[in-house]
Amino acid sequence: MVSDKKEMPVTVPGGGAGGGGRPSALPPPPSEPVPRGPRLGCLLAATALAAAALAAGVAWHGPLRTGAERAYEAALAWSGGRPAAPPAAGAAPAEVARQYYTCGMHPWVILPAPGDCPICHMKLVPLDAAKYTGEIAVNPIITQNIGVRIAPVTSGPVTRVVRTVGSVDYNETLVRDIGLKVAGWVEKLYVNYVGQPVEKDQPLLELYSPELYSAQEEYLLAYKAKGTARRLDGGPPSPELAKMEADLLAAARKRLENFDISGEQVRRLEQSGQAAKTMTIRSPFKGLVVAKNVYEGMRLDVGMQPLRIADLSTVWIMVALYEYQLPYVEVGQRAVMTLPYVPGQTFEGRVTYVYPYLNPELRQVKVRLEFPNPDLMLKPGMFAGVELARTLARDRTLVPREAVIDTGARQVALVSLGEGRFEPRQVRVGVEAEGGMLEIIEGLRPGEMVVVSGQFLLDSEARLREALAKMVKGEPAAGQKAGVPAAGASEPAAGQAPPPAAPGGPAPPPPAAAPVHRH
């Protein structure tokens, strides 16, 4: 049955020289109510698909025709209407009207002339093109419901903190091995176990050495013979003889010093006038015995190390840092250490050395820290948490990290203009600072307010408005150019299969079968 109603063409926007689309004449909605049933469901589904296509700016098929037009034509076809024939080839494109009209219930319906909505028959209202600038306006109640939160753009220092784990080690400059330069036997041992504390000059062991005993005897002979030489005639010694006596005494004393006999021990030897059977080995400083390889009666040879003393008043913390962390560490930098088993207490130290080589397998560099340890709480072998804080700049623009949307190609922040208005603004970011703050090099000023929660919903609204703004201005929306066919393409021929439906949308209706004439 063919309807005899007169069709009045209605222009759907999207045409123009630079719009990537072409005006399509569409019939107005039927005057009678649209029947409720399968066709109504298809109409609603198709109009929803039109909205999605309009927001995405994707062309389905046909030369210079947007997805919204195709979806709307499908809706009309299934609801009882049909589109009018396209303009003849070679016809001049229609100029884009400056004033457009839209439906309050179906905002994707945008027409260049006033009238009724082809879907719900509501009166169209003038479209405010200013609404489709970069600014977003949202009802404050809606922003509260979707959880939009804002925070101020601040200024302050950019501090980067490197957190890692280290191990406590001995200060190698305060570790001493008690070595021997003369062989002998241990007559008496004053140190009985590892970990025993010792004081400076405290006796460690008594060593009997025949070689050392002979050296003492030689020194006593030279010491006693000094000044006793006389000439045969009883006169005073010649200068040559006096010099020889002094050289002999100095050589005997030097030999004792080579055996680590201190000056105090030499004076006691001179006072007593008798060689000591044993030599006392004393501690060079206050510390702890950290290694013991000697027992009483044991023979010790030259070069052996019976004891090791370590001073734990200061300790080293060895940490391993990755390459990307090295720019934030320097010698002399303050370091803070915590122990997981001593909660609430912190230790302060300094970075003393950054090793000049890299572990090629782990890609790590060793860094040495030094910490005071007056109460010996830090013990070698312990694990500790370390924080290295470095201030990179004193006064920089900072925003919370959540305020910046990183798309990969650019970074965007939503600036709150007040009264539910927001402006998407592209920014250039710098270093991520401590406390979840991000340095802003360009795009924001201190004192402005930015969105830190719910910005993805607002960003989606901004993208939709950008697509609508381009359509109103006659420009192709994002992604629309991909669907523009080559010049000279034509409409699908009669009987040609319709294009596939957009993902998630209803399939287009199959082509009507050609009539069969029976004779």
ChimeraX attribute file (.defattr): number of C-alpha atoms within 10 A of each C-alpha:
attribute: neighborCount
match mode: 1-to-1
recipient: residues
	/A:1	3
	/A:2	4
	/A:3	8
	/A:4	6
	/A:5	8
	/A:6	8
	/A:7	17
	/A:8	12
	/A:9	14
	/A:10	19
	/A:11	18
	/A:12	20
	/A:13	27
	/A:14	29
	/A:15	25
	/A:16	20
	/A:17	15
	/A:18	13
	/A:19	23
	/A:20	23
	/A:21	28
	/A:22	23
	/A:23	21
	/A:24	22
	/A:25	20
	/A:26	23
	/A:27	19
	/A:28	21
	/A:29	21
	/A:30	16
	/A:31	8
	/A:32	6
	/A:33	9
	/A:34	15
	/A:35	10
	/A:36	9
	/A:37	9
	/A:38	10
	/A:39	17
	/A:40	15
	/A:41	14
	/A:42	20
	/A:43	24
	/A:44	14
	/A:45	16
	/A:46	25
	/A:47	23
	/A:48	20
	/A:49	24
	/A:50	26
	/A:51	20
	/A:52	20
	/A:53	23
	/A:54	24
	/A:55	22
	/A:56	19
	/A:57	25
	/A:58	23
	/A:59	27
	/A:60	22
	/A:61	19
	/A:62	18
	/A:63	20
	/A:64	25
	/A:65	24
	/A:66	29
	/A:67	27
	/A:68	29
	/A:69	25
	/A:70	21
	/A:71	28
	/A:72	24
	/A:73	25
	/A:74	23
	/A:75	28
	/A:76	25
	/A:77	17
	/A:78	19
	/A:79	22
	/A:80	14
	/A:81	18
	/A:82	18
	/A:83	18
	/A:84	15
	/A:85	10
	/A:86	12
	/A:87	13
	/A:88	7
	/A:89	8
	/A:90	6
	/A:91	7
	/A:92	10
	/A:93	13
	/A:94	13
	/A:95	12
	/A:96	19
	/A:97	14
	/A:98	10
	/A:99	14
	/A:100	20
	/A:101	21
	/A:102	24
	/A:103	23
	/A:104	15
	/A:105	12
	/A:106	17
	/A:107	13
	/A:108	19
	/A:109	24
	/A:110	24
	/A:111	25
	/A:112	19
	/A:113	17
	/A:114	15
	/A:115	17
	/A:116	18
	/A:117	22
	/A:118	20
	/A:119	21
	/A:120	14
	/A:121	15
	/A:122	15
	/A:123	15
	/A:124	23
	/A:125	18
	/A:126	16
	/A:127	20
	/A:128	11
	/A:129	14
	/A:130	9
	/A:131	13
	/A:132	21
	/A:133	14
	/A:134	15
	/A:135	20
	/A:136	21
	/A:137	18
	/A:138	13
	/A:139	11
	/A:140	13
	/A:141	9
	/A:142	11
	/A:143	15
	/A:144	12
	/A:145	10
	/A:146	13
	/A:147	13
	/A:148	17
	/A:149	16
	/A:150	19
	/A:151	17
	/A:152	18
	/A:153	19
	/A:154	20
	/A:155	17
	/A:156	13
	/A:157	16
	/A:158	22
	/A:159	19
	/A:160	20
	/A:161	18
	/A:162	17
	/A:163	15
	/A:164	14
	/A:165	16
	/A:166	23
	/A:167	18
	/A:168	20
	/A:169	21
	/A:170	19
	/A:171	18
	/A:172	11
	/A:173	10
	/A:174	16
	/A:175	18
	/A:176	19
	/A:177	17
	/A:178	18
	/A:179	16
	/A:180	18
	/A:181	14
	/A:182	19
	/A:183	18
	/A:184	22
	/A:185	18
	/A:186	20
	/A:187	19
	/A:188	18
	/A:189	17
	/A:190	14
	/A:191	18
	/A:192	13
	/A:193	12
	/A:194	15
	/A:195	15
	/A:196	13
	/A:197	15
	/A:198	21
	/A:199	13
	/A:200	11
	/A:201	12
	/A:202	15
	/A:203	17
	/A:204	18
	/A:205	22
	/A:206	20
	/A:207	26
	/A:208	22
	/A:209	20
	/A:210	15
	/A:211	12
	/A:212	24
	/A:213	16
	/A:214	13
	/A:215	18
	/A:216	25
	/A:217	17
	/A:218	19
	/A:219	25
	/A:220	22
	/A:221	14
	/A:222	20
	/A:223	19
	/A:224	12
	/A:225	14
	/A:226	15
	/A:227	14
	/A:228	10
	/A:229	15
	/A:230	13
	/A:231	10
	/A:232	8
	/A:233	6
	/A:234	8
	/A:235	9
	/A:236	14
	/A:237	15
	/A:238	11
	/A:239	8
	/A:240	8
	/A:241	15
	/A:242	16
	/A:243	11
	/A:244	12
	/A:245	17
	/A:246	15
	/A:247	13
	/A:248	18
	/A:249	19
	/A:250	14
	/A:251	14
	/A:252	19
	/A:253	21
	/A:254	15
	/A:255	16
	/A:256	20
	/A:257	14
	/A:258	11
	/A:259	15
	/A:260	15
	/A:261	18
	/A:262	11
	/A:263	12
	/A:264	9
	/A:265	16
	/A:266	17
	/A:267	11
	/A:268	13
	/A:269	17
	/A:270	16
	/A:271	9
	/A:272	11
	/A:273	16
	/A:274	12
	/A:275	18
	/A:276	16
	/A:277	15
	/A:278	19
	/A:279	20
	/A:280	17
	/A:281	20
	/A:282	17
	/A:283	22
	/A:284	16
	/A:285	17
	/A:286	18
	/A:287	22
	/A:288	19
	/A:289	23
	/A:290	18
	/A:291	17
	/A:292	17
	/A:293	12
	/A:294	18
	/A:295	18
	/A:296	15
	/A:297	14
	/A:298	14
	/A:299	15
	/A:300	22
	/A:301	14
	/A:302	11
	/A:303	12
	/A:304	16
	/A:305	17
	/A:306	16
	/A:307	20
	/A:308	19
	/A:309	25
	/A:310	23
	/A:311	23
	/A:312	24
	/A:313	18
	/A:314	18
	/A:315	25
	/A:316	25
	/A:317	28
	/A:318	19
	/A:319	20
	/A:320	21
	/A:321	21
	/A:322	13
	/A:323	11
	/A:324	8
	/A:325	15
	/A:326	14
	/A:327	9
	/A:328	16
	/A:329	20
	/A:330	16
	/A:331	13
	/A:332	12
	/A:333	15
	/A:334	17
	/A:335	20
	/A:336	17
	/A:337	22
	/A:338	18
	/A:339	16
	/A:340	11
	/A:341	9
	/A:342	9
	/A:343	8
	/A:344	8
	/A:345	10
	/A:346	12
	/A:347	14
	/A:348	15
	/A:349	19
	/A:350	20
	/A:351	20
	/A:352	17
	/A:353	15
	/A:354	18
	/A:355	11
	/A:356	8
	/A:357	9
	/A:358	15
	/A:359	11
	/A:360	8
	/A:361	6
	/A:362	10
	/A:363	11
	/A:364	18
	/A:365	19
	/A:366	17
	/A:367	21
	/A:368	18
	/A:369	27
	/A:370	21
	/A:371	22
	/A:372	16
	/A:373	16
	/A:374	11
	/A:375	8
	/A:376	13
	/A:377	10
	/A:378	24
	/A:379	14
	/A:380	16
	/A:381	12
	/A:382	12
	/A:383	19
	/A:384	19
	/A:385	17
	/A:386	25
	/A:387	16
	/A:388	19
	/A:389	18
	/A:390	19
	/A:391	13
	/A:392	15
	/A:393	11
	/A:394	10
	/A:395	11
	/A:396	18
	/A:397	23
	/A:398	27
	/A:399	29
	/A:400	21
	/A:401	15
	/A:402	17
	/A:403	25
	/A:404	24
	/A:405	18
	/A:406	14
	/A:407	8
	/A:408	6
	/A:409	5
	/A:410	12
	/A:411	16
	/A:412	18
	/A:413	25
	/A:414	26
	/A:415	25
	/A:416	22
	/A:417	15
	/A:418	10
	/A:419	10
	/A:420	15
	/A:421	15
	/A:422	24
	/A:423	20
	/A:424	20
	/A:425	16
	/A:426	17
	/A:427	18
	/A:428	15
	/A:429	20
	/A:430	15
	/A:431	15
	/A:432	19
	/A:433	20
	/A:434	16
	/A:435	11
	/A:436	11
	/A:437	19
	/A:438	22
	/A:439	22
	/A:440	23
	/A:441	15
	/A:442	12
	/A:443	14
	/A:444	21
	/A:445	17
	/A:446	15
	/A:447	12
	/A:448	15
	/A:449	22
	/A:450	27
	/A:451	25
	/A:452	23
	/A:453	16
	/A:454	18
	/A:455	25
	/A:456	14
	/A:457	13
	/A:458	22
	/A:459	19
	/A:460	12
	/A:461	17
	/A:462	22
	/A:463	17
	/A:464	18
	/A:465	19
	/A:466	19
	/A:467	22
	/A:468	26
	/A:469	20
	/A:470	18
	/A:471	24
	/A:472	25
	/A:473	18
	/A:474	21
	/A:475	20
	/A:476	24
	/A:477	25
	/A:478	15
	/A:479	13
	/A:480	24
	/A:481	16
	/A:482	10
	/A:483	19
	/A:484	21
	/A:485	16
	/A:486	9
	/A:487	8
	/A:488	7
	/A:489	11
	/A:490	12
	/A:491	10
	/A:492	13
	/A:493	8
	/A:494	8
	/A:495	11
	/A:496	10
	/A:497	12
	/A:498	14
	/A:499	14
	/A:500	12
	/A:501	15
	/A:502	18
	/A:503	8
	/A:504	8
	/A:505	16
	/A:506	16
	/A:507	15
	/A:508	21
	/A:509	14
	/A:510	11
	/A:511	11
	/A:512	8
	/A:513	7
	/A:514	7
	/A:515	6
	/A:516	6
	/A:517	5
	/A:518	4
	/A:519	3
